[in-house]
Structures are given as C-alpha cells and as structure tokens.
Amino acid sequence: MRFIKIAFIVLLLVSFASCKDAQEPETLGYVVAIGIDVPKEGEEGYNITIQFANPDKISGGSSESGGKGGSESIENITVLAPGIYPAVNIANHIISKKFVLSHTKVIVFSDEIAKRGVEDFLESINRNSDIRPNIYFAVSKGTAKEFLEAVDPKTEVNPVRYYTMIFENDYSGFIPQNMSQDFYLFYNSNEKSTVMPLCAVVSSEKKDEFSDLGYQYMVDDYVAGKIPTSNSEIQIAGMAIFNRDIKIAEVGDIKTEIFNIITGEYQSSFVSYYFSKTPENPVTVMQLQKKKPKISVDTKGNVPKIDVTIYLECDLSSGKTEEILESELEDFSKEAAGEIKRQAEAFFEETKVLGTDVIGFGSFAKRNFKTRKEFEDYNWKEAYKNAKIDVKVEFSVRRTGLIVRGEDKWRRF
Amino acid sequence: MAGGQINVSRETIGGKMTKNETITEREMTLLIANLLSVKAIFAFPREIFASSANAAWIEVIYMSLLAWAMLELSFLTYKISGKKSIIDLAEKIGKKPFKIAVALLVTAVLAVNFITEVRMFSESVKIILLPKTDIEYIMILLAVTICLGQKSGLSAAATINAIFFPICLVFLGFIVIFLSKTYNMNNLFPILGNGTGSILKGGIKNISCFSDVLAVNLLLPHIQDISIPKKSGRKALLIASLTMLFICLSYALCYPYPWSKEFLLPVYQLSTRIRAGEYFQRFEAFFEFVWEISQLLYSTIYIFLISETLAKAFSLSDRTAICYGVIAAVALISIEPSSVVTVLAVSKIADMATAHLAYLLPIVIPVLYIIKRKKAQNS
C-alpha cells in the first residue's frame, strides 16, 4: 500500500509538471515584428515578413563582451501566406525554430494594405492569447518588408526594447499613442475613429523649406521618411487616419503632437514657438501636459457643440537672449496659447472634412444619452461633420530654467 | 462549542464517517463567498454585458438585491424549520419518495452548474496555459485534484479556502487598482446601456450567478447556532456582489461595448492589459493563480455538496463511494460536448432551467413543511 501511495505521488508530481507543454528557449524563435505587404501581381494572399530576435547576438553567445545589438540582433524572413498564423506555420518549416508571438511588439501594414483595409488581421491578433494586447500597429509609407529590413537597433541590444523605446517615447509627441487593442476596440465604433503611427525608410527626397506654423516654429510638419537626418535608416513620425479599418488620410508629426495633446496622451517634449518680438528666433520650451484636457459635448441643438480646454505648462529652455524677459512671459504665453488654439482648430477642421472623429468626442457625447439606441439614432459620425468646436488653451510658463532676467533691458540697446 | 463555530458532523451522513468536523463562521462565510464568486472571476460578466451592455454594473447591483431578498425570505423560515436542510424537510413532508425527488432536483441544480464550469475551466486552462496538452488529460488532473480535496474532507477544504480566498480577493483588488490607468469613464455611458427593460430582464435571467446560495441551506444541519448561516450568507453575498461589481466596473471601464460581450474570460482579458512600468507586464500569471486556486476549492466544495445530498437521499452510510462516482460522472459528461460553443449554449439553457430553483427550493420546501406542521397541530 505504501509503495502504491509513493508511486501515486511520484506520478502526480510528474503529471503536474506539464512537461508536454515545456519549451526550451533555444528552440524558440521570438518574433519581434511582423510586416504585411500585398503580394506580386498574380499571387494570392499577403507577403508576410517575420522579424525575429537572434538570441545568440543579443546575449553575446560564448563571447565575453556581451551582446552586440544592431541589425545583427534580428533576422527577417518573408513568406507568401493568407494570414499571420499561416505565415508563422510556413516559417516554422523553413527556420529551425518554433516561432512564438508572445514578444511581438509591432505589426507593420504597408500603405497599400492599409488603404484596402486591415480588418482581416485584427481578428487573428485578438483571438489568440499569445499576442499581447499592448503591441503597436503602424503603417509603412513604402513596403513593410523594406521598413523591417532597414531596422537597425544601434542603441539597443534587445530589439524588443528598441521598439518599446521608439513607440513609447514619453518625450516626443510625434507618434500617436495608440495601442493595437485600442484600434481593435474602436475601428468599428460609431463614437470614435482610429489612427496608426506612420513609419518609413528614410527617403532621399527632402523638403528644404520650413512650414509657417507658429507651433513647432521652423520645424516642418514632416511625415515619416522625410525628416532630414543622417544617422538612421528608418523614421516613425506622423499618423495615418482610418475610417473604420481603411486608411483615408495621413498627417504630419506636428499635427500628430496636437492630436496627442487633445487626447491627453501627450506627456512632454521640446516645442519651439513663434514669438512676435523675436520673429527670427523661435522660443523653445520644455512643454508638459500635467492635466488631461477637459472635453464636454452638448448635443441638445441641431449641431453638436464641443468645448475643449487644454492645460499646458512649460519651462523656458532657450530663446534670443536679449529679448526674453520675465515681464514679457505673459505676452509669450498668450501668443503660444493662441497658436495651439489655431493648430487645434485647423486639425478639427481637417477631421470634420474627412468625417473622422479621431479624438473620440463621440465618447463624451454618449454622456448625454440614456440608452445606446438613443445614441445610435443620433448618428454621431454624421453630426460630427457639422460640429461647432470651441477650443480654450490655458498655457503658462512655470519655470525659466536657471536664469531669471528681471526688468533689465540694457542688452536691447 | 464556542459561538460562531459550525459543527460539520459526519455522523449525520452515516455511521462510517464518525469524525466530527467543525468549521468556524469565518470559514463558512468564505466558503460560500468562494462558491458565489467563482463565476464572477470566470466567464459570467460576459453574460451580464450581453444583456445590459455597459450598464452591467447596474444589473449586478439589481441581481445582488434580488438574491439578497430571496436569501432573506429563506431565512424567515428558519425560525420554524430550524437547522434542517431542504432534504431533511422533504422527508418530513412526503416521506422517502419526496426526499429522493427533492434531492435529485438539488443534485440537478448543482450538477448543471458544476458540469459546465468544470469543462470551461479545463478548456480555459488549455487555451491559456497548456495548449499542447489534451483536454482529457487536463480533466483527469482536475478530477484527481478534486478527489484529493475530498479525501481531506470539508473541514480541510474550508480551512484552506479561508487562507487562500482572501489572498485571491487581494490579487483581484490589485488587478482592479493596476488597471486604473486604463479606465475610460466614457465607457460607462449611455448610463442605462441597452435600457431599463434589458437590465430588469437580464437581472432576473442572470440571477443564476448567485444561485450557489443554495449551499447555505444544504449546510444547515451541520450548525449549532441558527444565526450563523444568516450572518455567513449575508456576508458571503456581500463579498460576492462586491467582487462581481468591481470586476464588471473595471471591465466596462476598460472595454467598450460591444467588445465587452465577446471576450471569453473577462478577468483574464483585464489582467493582460496591466502594465506597471516598463518591465512588469505579464500580470495574468497572478490571475491564473487566483483563478486556479478558487476553482479547485470550488470544485471540492461542490462535490461535497452533491455527494452529501445523494447520500442523504438514499440513506447511504458512506458518501466516499458516491463522491468518486460523481467526480467520474461529471468528468465524463462534461467532456461530451464537442466544442466550447456547445458548452456555452448548453450552460445557458441549463442555467435558465435550473438556477431559479436554487432560490425557490429553500423557500418553497420549508413553507410546505410549515403548512404541513400547522395542519398536523390543528388536527
């Protein structure tokens, strides 16, 4: 009897260890990014590029110097398949690893795919527990394959961290903060339209004239691939606007920052402002959004009335030495607030013309209705096209850095 | 025995099990609270969202009030019926045949709840944790674990439950708190969701969520003080209602309707969204811990209740044999439906057919007993 008891305990211990599902790390291929392109003419399905981590290069393998990072830390394989999982299945037969999607950080759709609609992929991403909900979607200006092949995480050993740092950068507003699950939850919604970040391989065509915007003065409203740079093959900036699952427009990095400010996802960044007293020199501030914007929507009349109050504060970072005086900070604040208001209004006009409420004012409009049916009958998407939007900006310069210049105007003369 | 203690005596079941098992009032409260909360931790919020949309939290409050009213009604009969369970009372009302009929009805109510729960639990383990392992193997492991739980007895299960269930509640609390960054208040509007009609109808339909309050009555013969089940029942229902309310509120705040009615495991889905800083992301491991422990304890208690009901019905001296038989039967029946979709459909129909009995039986049977007693006194 004692022997039977011991045998039973041993059997239980072995059984509960779940060895059948055990997977050795060296047998796995960790997919970090997936690119989806249209196939060549005459081919069916999609060209799916699987970018996977090369653990030996990340860890340094047997070398004593540690991981190398850069383009060596990742490998790419492209297969023709009808979807993401069939592509993984094919790739499993080509590469001597079993691909897992638990560390996937970004899925890149080519511009052409985005214009056709991405709905086919949303289902497979959300139905499976191995892909996490907090990955990023992006639209590539060229093909997704070109973009992924150009990725070279020079400053990071771990490619997953590279993507995390790029897409979740708290110090930049040029990329929309919109995770995959938010896209999935709202792409088919009647209260909000969705967006995706734009990414591209750096293009040789570059604009050399600056925009005349007073917000991010002397910085152009670039989309990814067009930012003048010398040390990067890829760029992520600006955003694609979607109507349901179809890309209908794109906006540049400055408007994306305005979008982030209005949605309240913006955190902080350096912003250069036009100041009428120093028209030749922008005043640069470290801008912070300490409080989410206050949004209210009134649906009583024929057209909805939307009130948006934006709360921003900044620390003075640089300006023309002889012109920036503490007594003029109030004027500067007013001008800066006026500039943000102008940009926000321009952004709203653009979205109204497109018929896409990317901010999600519809979600606030829902508060005025008692039942879902009442809200559905109101037809928010149509109503938004005629909405009257009033923007208020509360902007203040909180700190002036390590210099406090009083009323002394001697340097002006 | 000191006040606040419940005496679970195996003598009442039969001569073979002579050992007395006592569980404290706290253990009793947490035992019932676990039975009532497992569905909330598991898949039930989806059903509530399907009927009331984003107003699910209002439906939960309504359901809780309904369940509480039913529980209070059943408490009213305790003065006359005393510490007798509905099985004991059925014997007094209509002798053995009526006792067997009521016991079979109670078994059906419990089994319907339990069979679908066992299958869905095993399926979810396969989806989330063990994709390569056969479902049959997972079910065998679950059955073995329940058998071990049975071998330890109700007292041990209640003690373990009293240790782990508060821990589970703490982890659930962490999930709710860590998600606060993701909450979107707009998801709660329009405030009445699909309308008051849907909330009222849905509440009556979904009251099955708390149908395990039947266990309060089934454990009556084992108590010394009649005030204990009243206190424990109320406290347990309050804990379960708050658990369900917080889960539904968090879920509504994170997932807008109609997506909120689509996810199979709402709490798991919530746990995947937690991100505390850059490194602490895979919070679902905590969910799995909470979920498995509470499910295993739930199963152990459930098998105890079913086997004890059957043992009483057929006046069997030893419930051990029944217990293992019930476990085998539950495992075999629950594996029968070919897909999860069938299980969910069957569970819905079975729930509608039997859940209300769980509330009605502890009221109707004592009332019948009281009427019969009064008639006898008058004659």
Interface residues (C-beta under 8 A of the other chain):
Chain A: L12 S15 F16 S18 K20 D21 S129 R132 P133 N134 T164 E168 Q181 Y184 L185 F186 S189 E191 G360 S363 F364 K366 R367 F369 K370 T371 R372 K373 E374 F375
Chain B: A53 N54 I127 I128 L129 L130 P131 K132 T133 Y137 L141 V144 N184 N186 N187 F189 P190 I191 L192 G193 N194 G195 Y255 P256 Y257 W259 Q269 T272 R273 R275 E278 Q281
